[in-house]
Amino acid sequence: MPLMNKTVARPSSSTSPSGRRSSWSAARLALTAFFAVDGFLFAAWVVRIPDVRAQVAASHSALGLALLCISAGAVATMALVGRLCLRFGSRPVTVAALGVFSLAVALPAHTHSVLALGAVLLLFGAGYGAANVAMNSAAVDLVAELRRPVMPSFHAGYSLGGLLGAAVGGLLAGRLSASWALASAAALGLAVTAAAGTALLRAPAARPRPVNSPAEPATSRLSRHTRLLVVLLGLTALCTAYGEGALADWATLHLTDDVHASTATAAAGYAAFAFAMTAGRLSGTWLSERLGQTRVVLFGGLAACAGMATAALAPSVAVVLAGFVLVGLGLANVFPLAIARAGAAAGPQGVATASTLGYAGMLIGPPAIGFLADALSLPAALLTVAATSALAGLLSLTVRRHRAA
């Protein structure tokens, strides 16, 4: 099976005597900054959604349709960006995409109709989707160059940026208007893009080297075996993102409506999940090196399944919170490791395909839980998160067998 995204490090001053680059090179620091500012910008927008909704006088259904434009823009862009990364390189595309995303963050606060908001959010989603594919493609190159499973550390940067963006956005909510707050976030995004982009583009880049057997000439077309492997990894990402999206929208409601927690405690429930996911990603490289990536995904999926089943069925607030923490720790590294493997197997095209499937899971999760909650109950609906988490873990065994075939 050809591995289209394997790379060989160019000799540089940061290369150790053994020929292996320093773990925290300028390129890795710059790319981590890109992931962090990506999470910060998205969170800065999320905390201002109520203000923008009031500004455009949108109903719940109209706002929901406008927000779908983010997903539509992202999904429509991801495959194209994969091809652009192959043609121009992942690093230049990363810089360009983050620049577009930073500019787009400021625009929703200047709309005055639902139609205009939807149009702006299409651009917002396109920038967000392009940035995520390009960043992950560049990260896959760096992972191969370092020969260490450091992908979770990049996604930890995204999680930390998101937590910081939500915290800063919440603190500024009563002091700055949405237009000033989002403009400030956009300015920060452009500043980080300029600084980190300069460092990333100047850092010695790995030289792509297709690894093909004599019987398999280099080709831009992926084999059926490779395409199936990428789809399996994309489904793993989808199952994980389904749980993340569901908890983002429904965790607090479960605590208030089903477990009768206070509003403050309910807010702490999602915060506990987010902090646990961040902590899990910070330890992801260490775990992957000691347990192996297949075990990390398998045990993570099963742990998230146990945690979600506990949180959905337990009558105690403390036990539910503990369940959310276990879900966060379990799911933390599944998505980044799935994307990393897809990129290693099929380059930017693999990252784009797996990311698109993963984003679909984020899109499907919240409404699916809502429909099931109306038909059954919210705890019963949340059990589907336990099922998809277990499926994500078990898919790792299928992926391992498929890679060995």
Disulfide bonds with the S-S distance in Angstrom:
none
